[in-house]
Amino acid sequence: MNIVYTRYFQKSKVFLYPLLGIKKGYKHVPKNTYVIWDKFYNESDRRLIALYEHKNDIEYKVFINKVIKPLHAYNKIYKISDNKDLILFDMSIFKYDYDCFIDGRFSQMSRESKRKIENYFTSVGKISKYISSFLNPENFHDDYAEAFNVNQDLIEDVYEVCSKPDIDKETFKGKTIEDPFDLDNISISLVKTKTNEQK
C-alpha cells in the first residue's frame, strides 16, 4: 500500500481544525488556517487562525451565528475585507494536543483528538490512509522503510512519519481592517500604571 506522502500540506488544517468539532458538509470551510499571526500572536498563545472567504450573505451570517460563535474555542472575528474574515479560536482547551502539534509529535496526541481527526477525514479516500499513518506511525513503519529503501530500525528510531509544521507557512502575514491589539494595549497600560502607583 502506498501511504507515503512527502509534499508539504497545511498541517493546522489537518490536525487542529477538526478538533473544533465542526461537522463536515458545511458550504463554508476555511480557505486556509494558521497558528501564528505575524506581530500579534505566536505559538505560545495557542490560537488557531482561520481565513474564511464568503459572499457576506445570509447563509454565511447564519453559519457564523449558529455554528462558529457557539463553539467553546471561538475567540473573535476580524474583518479583512467585505468578503474575507479572520476567525480566531482559543486552542488552550486543547493545550496538550496543541503542544504535540507544534512539536510535530502527532502520534502522541490524545486518543479523543485522534478520533476526531480520523472521523473528519474518514470518507476522503486515500487521504484518510495518510492521516492514519501520521497519527499511528507504528502501524506503518514497514511501509515507510520499504518506500524509502532504508532499514526499518531507522524509521522506528525517528518514529514520526510526518514532518513538523513549517512555522513560516503556518503564519498569517496579512492585514485586517482593525488592529487586534489597539484596545487591549490601552487596557493593559492603564492596569499596569495603576498597580505601580499603588506600590
C-alpha positions, 0 to 999 in steps of 0.5 A: 500500500502506498501511504507515503506522502512527502509534499508539504500540506497545511498541517493546522488544517489537518490536525487542529481544525477538526478538533473544533468539532465542526461537522463536515458538509458545511458550504463554508470551510476555511480557505486556509488556517494558521497558528501564528499571526505575524506581530500579534500572536505566536505559538505560545498563545495557542490560537488557531487562525482561520481565513474564511472567504464568503459572499457576506450573505445570509447563509454565511451570517447564519453559519457564523451565528449558529455554528462558529460563535457557539463553539467553546474555542471561538475567540473573535472575528476580524474583518479583512475585507467585505468578503474575507474574515479572520476567525480566531479560536482559543486552542488552550482547551486543547493545550496538550494536543496543541503542544504535540502539534507544534512539536510535530509529535502527532502520534502522541496526541490524545486518543479523543483528538485522534478520533476526531481527526480520523472521523473528519477525514474518514470518507476522503479516500486515500487521504484518510490512509495518510492521516492514519499513518501520521497519527499511528506511525507504528502501524506503518513503519514497514511501509515507510522503510520499504518506500524509502529503501532504508532499514526499518530500525531507522524509521522506528528510531525517528518514529514520526512519519510526518514532518513538523509544521513549517512555522513560516507557512503556518503564519498569517502575514496579512492585514485586517481592517482593525488592529487586534491589539489597539484596545487591549494595549490601552487596557493593559497600560492603564492596569499596569500604571495603576498597580505601580502607583499603588506600590 
